[in-house]
Amino acid sequence: MWTLKKKSFKSMYIFIIIATLILVSLFTISTFDKKFGFSFYYSTSSSSSSSSSPIKPKIQEKSEWLTNFVDPLIGIKNGYVFPGPCLPFGVVEVGIDTYDAGYTVDGAVTGISHIDRPKYGVISQFPFFTPMESFDLKNYSSIRSLEHFEVGYSRIGLYRYHLVVDGQYVSGEISVTLNEMKGFGRYKDWWFGPEYSVDFCSQFDKNASEYYTFWNGIITSNSSYQTSGINPICAILAFDTTKGSVIKSRVGISFISVDQACKNAQEEIPNWDFDLTKEKSVEAWEVELEKIQVDGGTDDLKKIFYSNLYRTMIIPSDRTKENPKWVSFDKKGRIIPNYDDFLTLRAPSVPLFTLFQQQRIIDITRSLIDIYRHAEYMPNGRCGMGNGIAQGGSSSDMVLAEIFLKEIGKDVINWEFGYKALLKNAESDPYSHGSYEGRKNLRYYVDRGYIPSNAYGVPCSRTLEYSVNDYAISLVAKDITGFILPRLRSGSFDTSSDVLDEGLNFYRGTAWEYSLDIPHDVKTLIQLSGGIAEFEKRLDLTFSNSTYEISLFRFGNVHSFFHPCLYHFIGKQWKRASIIRDILEKKFKIDNLPDTRNIYFWSVKLNGKDWKMSWFRHKDIENGGTFELEMGNEPSKKWPGDWNDINDESE
């Protein structure tokens, strides 16, 4: 216990305790009662998102703002919903907490946290008035009034705080000056996941008169640094205030470092304009809501619709560039998005997103596949950068199947890894982690088609979950086009083999080369490759390296000799002509300069009759014959003719 010197002015105390999670939020705290009351206003900044650009407030006025139809309080009584300010798919969710819960209609306030996730740890900022000589962090209670919630903004009148420290706290440190508090906290056991660290940086627009730190029940005056093992710690700033005084604070959060947390705070809220911050938040939501327009109906029906549409976009959280474990890049050097906070991947919002949030669902799908690449399994649920307990099946299978079958993002989603991720769920039994990733007791399901009742963990529901997961994978497998791969004794395919590695499964060739080496049944090869268009893409990629040195096509490998001729079977023989001539010039040179003119067939006649096919059979010339070739220096896309005609005549 310690005593604050008596002063003629009233002090406002703000403390931050390490024991929820944001990138940036902005607070305005103003006194309204000469004893110990204040209003607490808070909003969120525009986040740095992989899927959208920063929002600028609209200058012109709209006749009707759809955000006016959003009521954040719908469903709060028993729905366990979050009513506070946040951004679409953002990390910041600022709001009051009550005992052992987030927002509830009743109950004393136990904290103002920044992420509405259970057991995420708490990095909270609490303002209060009270005679400090009687202050006890563990025994304070609070009452609340003047509550108001709308999109991007909340207000609450608070009188006292009771501090409840999350039991998942592991360790941390905090440093404080007269206008800044920063540090980190470490936490564990979120959904049985690993420990993780949250860095924070809280900055104020005014200097405090005094600061203190708190550790394990001991408050130290003028101490600027505190570190701790398992005991909670906090810092306290004392501000000189009068009635109507306003103090602003911005809080930055990072998973990377304390410096990054401070950078986030300064970049996302470069000024202290609370109204502008609120306006940008509202504008960000308006952009998303107006993607679906509703005509007709009553205002009450619109309120129900847009309030629920609003809630579909609160999670998951876009944490691109804030993953401390890995940063992945695609083939073009772009950062692969990273999403967290999948409380369930069975959400019906996924098919909805395919209609009005296509870029977002593409990013989410890429993130799920990337999690598989680095963490071995896609999540069923995920929080705190770790996979967690969910419904019992491998629900991410459903998301990937939805996106694959609708052909969304097929040019940017890596389906080679995506299909491997699906098969990992379906074929690998994670004995130690099956409760929160993969499929527990999968061996029973594979052998018997069901999970017996004496096996651990809700066998009936798991059997049903696995069945619908497998059905989703089967729909993908039905349309997937891949490569010749080795098959195991169990009958399953070895999807871990590299299609570009010869290994022990092919003789002087790769899966890529041998998968095109089926000259006896090109029609079926084209079908298995996804049809003419997809087959052409595969051929184009095969010959995309024009040096033919390090290439998918190896000009000196006997298994590749026929590959350029495959263009004939899709009516693109002119591509074959260009490639063959290019290979001859670069790899089979003669001393004389080659003639690059007139290398393309424009028309062909055999024995005086038009010849529509770009090949001929032995029987066509076994008794002799005369070919008349019309050649040109530009490809002819009209000869040899329509693919269907060619296909019919090649039977």
C-alpha positions, 0 to 999 in steps of 0.5 A: 500500500502506498499514499499519494500526496494531497493536492488541491486538484483532482487527478485522473489515473490511467493504468495499463495492465499486461494480462486483449489485443489490437493494432490501434485504437483511439480513446477520448476520456473526459471528466463529467463529475467533480468526484470520480466520474468520466465519459470514456469514448473509443473508436478504431482506426482503419487497419492495414489490410491485404484486401483493401486500401486505406479508406478516406472519408467521403466529402459528399453527404449520402442521402442514406447511410447503410451503417444507420441500419446497423444496431450493434446491440441486437442479440447482446442479451443471450447471444454473446455478441460483440457490440463495440467498435471494430473494422471489417476483418480487423484486429481491433475490438475495443469494449468493456468486459464483465466478470468472466465474459465480454460484454453483458447487459448486466454486471460490473465492468472488470476491464476495457479490453481490445480484442473480444476473444476469450482467454486472449490475455488482457492488455487493457487501459483503465481510467479512474478517479479515487483516493489512491491511499485506499486503492486496491487493484483486486477489490474495486468494483464499478457501475456503468451508465450513459451507454451508447453504441453505433458503428465505429463508436461507443461511449460509456460512463464509468465510475470505478473499476474492478481489475480481473487478471486473466489466468493465462498470463505467463510473463511480461515487461512494461516501461513507462514515461510521462506520456507513453507506456509500452511493453509486452505480455506472454500468454499460453493455453489458448485452445491448447496452443503454444505460448505467444507474445503480444507487444503494445505501445500506449501513447498520450497527447498530454504529459502525466504528473506522475507515474507508478508501476505495480507488481504482485500487490506492490506499487512503486512510485516513480518506477519506470520499468517492471518485469515479471514472471507469472505475476501480473504487472501494470503501470499507472499514470496520474494526470492533473485534471479539472471538470471537462478535461480531455485526455486522448490515448492511442494504443498500438499492438503488434505480434512482431515487436514493441517498436512495431506496435509504436509504429502501428500507432503512429502510422494508423492514427497520425493525429489525435482527431477522434472524430476523423478516426470515427468517420474513417471507421464508419466509412470503411463499414459503409463501403462493405455494406453497400455491396449488397443493396436492399430495395423495399421492406420496412426499416426494421427488416433492413435493420435486421439484415444489415446488422447481421451482415455487419456481424459476418465481417467481424471475424476472421482477423486480417493479420497480414504482415503481423505473423511472427512465425513466418512470412510467405510469398507467392511466385510473383513475390507478393506476400501471402495473406495471413488470417487468424481468429477462425472460431469455426470454419463451418460458418455459413458466411463462406458461401456468402463471401463468394458473392460479395467478398470474393477477394477476401475469401481468396485471401482467407483460402490462401491463408488456410493453405499457407497454415498447412504448409507451415503447421502441417494441418489446416485449422478447424478453429484458430486463435492466437496463431495456434490451431484450436478445438472446434466441432470435430471434423476437418472443416477447412475442407469445406471452405477449400471445396467451396472455392475450388468448385466455384473456380474463384481465385484459381489463378492465384490459389496454389491448388497443388498445396491445397489438394495436399492439405485436403489429403492430409486431413483425410489420410493422416491421423494426428494421434496427439492433436486430433482434438483441434486439428486433423481428424481424431480416431481417423484410423477407425473411420478409414478401416470401418467407415465409422468410429466405434462408441468405445473410442475416445471423443464423440464418435457419432458426430465425428463420423458424420463430420468426417463423412461430409468432409470426405464428400467435399474432398471427393468433389474436388478430386473429381475435377482436380487435374494432376500428375502421375504419382506413386501409389502406396500399398494402402492404395493411397497416393504419395502426395509428398513426392515432388512432380519435378524430382526424378527420385526413384519412381521414374526412369530418367524423367519427372512426374511432369514429363511422364504425365504428358507422355501418353501418346496412345490416348491423348483424348483421355489425357486432355480430359484428365488434365481439365479439358482443352483450355487447361491442357493448353495452359499446361503445355504453354507452361511446359515451354515457357522457358525459351532457353530450354536449359532449366526447364519443364521441357528437356529437349534431350530427354526422349520422354519429351520429344513428342510433347510439342506435337500435343498442340496438334490434338487441341487445334493449335498446331501453329504453336507446335511449329513455332516451338519446334523451329525455336528448338532447332535454332537454339539446340540443333544448329547448322552452320548456315543461318536458318530461314525463319520465314514461312514456318507455319502451315496455312493449308494442306492437301493430300492427293489433291484433297483438302486435309483437315487434320494436322497429322496423318496415318500410315495407311493414308500414304502406304500406297504413296501420295502427294502433299501440297503445303501452303506455308506462311510467316504468321500462324493460321488459326483457321487450319486445321479446323475445329477441334471437334471435327479433328477429334471425330476423325481421329477416332 
